[in-house]
């Protein structure tokens, strides 16, 4: 919006996840989120679990959040981390201890 600046918090992330879909085994299968395209945010996109893990391996900064009234502005809740679990890699927020993917996202 004209005359409004984005907060520094919204500018430091590469992707913001807003909703998730989990499989019967509790593993993340699909997420909805926004990806940064240079200086601007793209439209809402679907990301599968493998794409999300690959982005984290490449050093992308990904967080859980929600869009606000200002386009491109997000309220950030927690960063997403990749951890090693007994069954392989798991996705968690804030480095929480979990035995399966736990992003604390609403379902879609």
N, C-alpha and C positions, 0 to 999 in steps of 0.2 A: 504494500500500500504506500502511496505517496506520503513522504514525510515521516515514515516509521522505519526504524532501523531494527535489524534482527539482533537478538542478543548474542553474545559471544558463545553462549552454551549451544545454541542451535548451529552455529557456524563451524564448530570443531568436530562434528561427526560426519561420517561418510554415508551412513544409512540409519534410519529410524524405523524400528519395527512397531507395528500398531495392533496386530492381531495374529493368531496362530491357529493351526489345525494339527491335532495330534492323532497318531495312529492308535490302534488297539493295544499295542505294546508300550504305549507311553512315549514313544519317540516322536519328535517333531517331524511332520511330513511337509508342511507348507506354511509360509508366513506372508502376511501383507505388510508392505512397508514402502518407504520413500527413499530413493537413492539420490545422492548429490551428483550433479553433473557440472563439475567446475564450480562456478559461482552460484548456480541456481539448483533448486530441487526439481526432480522429475515428477511425473505423475505416479500415482500409487501403482505398485507392481507386486507380482507374486514371486517369491523366492523359495526354492526347495531347500531341503536340509543340506544337501551337498554343496550348493552354491553359497550358502551362508557359511559353512565350514571353510570352504576355499577362500572366501573373502577374509575371514578372520586369520587364516594362515598367512595371507598376503599382507597382513598388518593393517587392514581396514578397521576403522573405529566405528563400531556398531552399538547402538543403544536401544532400549525399550522406551517408548514415549507415546505422546499423543499430539496431534496437530492442534494449534490454537486458532483464534479468529483471524490472525494475521497470516497470510500465505507465506510459507517458508519458515514459519516460527513453530517450534515444538516445545512442549513441556517434557523434559527429560526425566525419566524415573530411575533408570539404572543402566550401567554398561553391560554388554554381553561378553562373556568369556568362554573360551574353549578349554575344557579340562579333560584329563585322562581318567576314565572310570574303569571298573572291573570288566565291563562289556565293551570297551572301546571309548571313543570320544563322546563327551556329552556337552551340551550347551547350557550354561547357567548365567544368572545375573548376579552381579556383585561378588563373584567368586564363592557363592554359597555351596555348601556340601550337599550333593544330591546323587542319587544312584541312576537317575534318568534325566532327560532334558527337562529343565525347569526355567522357563522364561517369564512366567507370571503374566502372560498376555491373555486378553479375552479371546474367546473363540469367534470364528467367522463362518 
